Amino acid sequence: MADTKKQLRWYNVALIAFVSVWGLGNVFNNYAQQGLSVVTSWILIMAIYFVPYALIVGQLGSTFKDQAGGVSSWIKETGTVRLAYYAAWTYWVVHIPYLAQKPQAILIALSWLFKGNG
């Protein structure tokens, strides 16, 4: 069997970034509230934010492929250890509100599923 090299293509990284950063829930919620007019904002968000984000993450990931820490290791290699610590700390702190609202979102989704109400 031929030895194939596994690699992520730009559109794979873009979709991973989109789902992990923006999330499919935001897509569905905005469409339900605004209808087809939301497509324009999706195109702008993709062009202004997600395509550059995917390119930046792809470039940094390929440049520091031997590092295992993600953003904090990228900053440590290009900046200081203290700045890398602040980046890692900030990453976890901003997730506190996200993690706090997740159970509520799950309960709302289950309510829609079983009762058919919002």
C-alpha positions as CSV (number, residue, x, y, z in Angstrom):
1,M,0.0,0.0,0.0
2,A,1.3,3.4,-0.9
3,D,2.5,5.6,1.9
4,T,0.2,8.6,1.9
5,K,1.0,11.8,3.7
6,K,-1.8,13.0,5.9
7,Q,-2.4,16.8,5.9
8,L,-5.0,19.3,6.6
9,R,-6.1,21.4,3.6
10,W,-7.1,25.1,4.0
11,Y,-10.8,24.4,3.9
12,N,-10.5,21.7,6.6
13,V,-8.8,24.2,8.9
14,A,-11.4,26.9,7.9
15,L,-14.3,24.6,8.8
16,I,-12.7,23.5,12.1
17,A,-12.1,27.2,13.0
18,F,-15.7,28.1,12.0
19,V,-17.3,25.3,14.1
20,S,-15.0,25.8,17.1
21,V,-15.0,29.6,17.2
22,W,-18.5,30.5,15.8
23,G,-20.4,27.3,16.3
24,L,-23.4,25.9,14.4
25,G,-25.8,27.0,17.1
26,N,-25.1,30.6,16.2
27,V,-25.8,29.9,12.5
28,F,-29.2,28.3,13.3
29,N,-30.3,30.9,15.8
30,N,-29.4,33.8,13.5
31,Y,-31.2,32.2,10.6
32,A,-34.3,31.5,12.7
33,Q,-34.4,35.1,13.9
34,Q,-33.4,37.0,10.7
35,G,-34.2,34.7,7.8
36,L,-32.3,34.9,4.5
37,S,-31.0,38.4,5.2
38,V,-28.5,36.9,7.6
39,V,-26.6,35.3,4.6
40,T,-24.9,38.7,3.9
41,S,-23.5,38.8,7.4
42,W,-22.3,35.2,7.1
43,I,-20.3,36.1,4.0
44,L,-18.8,39.1,5.7
45,I,-17.9,37.2,8.8
46,M,-16.2,34.5,6.7
47,A,-14.2,37.0,4.6
48,I,-13.2,39.4,7.4
49,Y,-12.7,36.9,10.3
50,F,-12.6,33.2,9.6
51,V,-10.5,33.0,6.4
52,P,-7.7,35.2,8.0
53,Y,-8.1,33.2,11.2
54,A,-7.7,29.9,9.5
55,L,-4.7,31.1,7.5
56,I,-3.0,32.5,10.7
57,V,-3.6,29.3,12.7
58,G,-2.4,27.2,9.8
59,Q,0.8,29.2,9.4
60,L,1.6,29.2,13.1
61,G,0.7,25.5,13.4
62,S,3.0,24.6,10.6
63,T,5.8,26.9,11.8
64,F,5.8,25.5,15.3
65,K,4.8,21.9,14.5
66,D,7.0,20.5,17.2
67,Q,5.3,22.5,20.0
68,A,2.4,21.0,21.8
69,G,0.9,23.9,23.6
70,G,-0.9,25.8,20.9
71,V,-1.2,29.6,21.3
72,S,0.8,29.8,24.5
73,S,3.7,27.9,23.0
74,W,3.6,30.1,19.8
75,I,3.7,33.2,22.0
76,K,6.5,31.8,24.2
77,E,8.6,31.1,21.1
78,T,8.0,34.6,19.6
79,G,7.6,36.6,22.8
80,T,8.2,36.1,26.5
81,V,7.2,33.4,28.9
82,R,5.1,35.8,30.9
83,L,3.2,36.8,27.8
84,A,2.6,33.2,27.0
85,Y,1.3,32.6,30.5
86,Y,-1.2,35.5,30.1
87,A,-2.3,34.1,26.8
88,A,-3.0,30.7,28.3
89,W,-4.7,32.2,31.4
90,T,-6.9,34.5,29.3
91,Y,-7.9,31.5,27.1
92,W,-9.3,29.7,30.1
93,V,-10.8,32.7,31.8
94,V,-12.9,33.6,28.8
95,H,-14.4,30.1,28.8
96,I,-16.0,30.5,32.2
97,P,-19.1,32.3,30.9
98,Y,-19.3,29.9,28.0
99,L,-19.2,26.8,30.3
100,A,-21.7,28.4,32.6
101,Q,-24.3,28.9,29.9
102,K,-23.8,25.5,28.2
103,P,-26.2,23.5,30.5
104,Q,-28.9,26.1,30.0
105,A,-28.5,25.9,26.2
106,I,-28.8,22.1,26.5
107,L,-32.0,22.3,28.6
108,I,-33.5,24.8,26.1
109,A,-32.7,22.5,23.2
110,L,-34.2,19.5,25.0
111,S,-37.3,21.6,25.8
112,W,-37.7,22.4,22.1
113,L,-37.2,18.7,21.2
114,F,-39.7,17.2,23.6
115,K,-42.3,19.9,24.2
116,G,-42.1,21.9,20.9
117,N,-41.9,25.2,22.7
118,G,-39.1,27.7,23.3
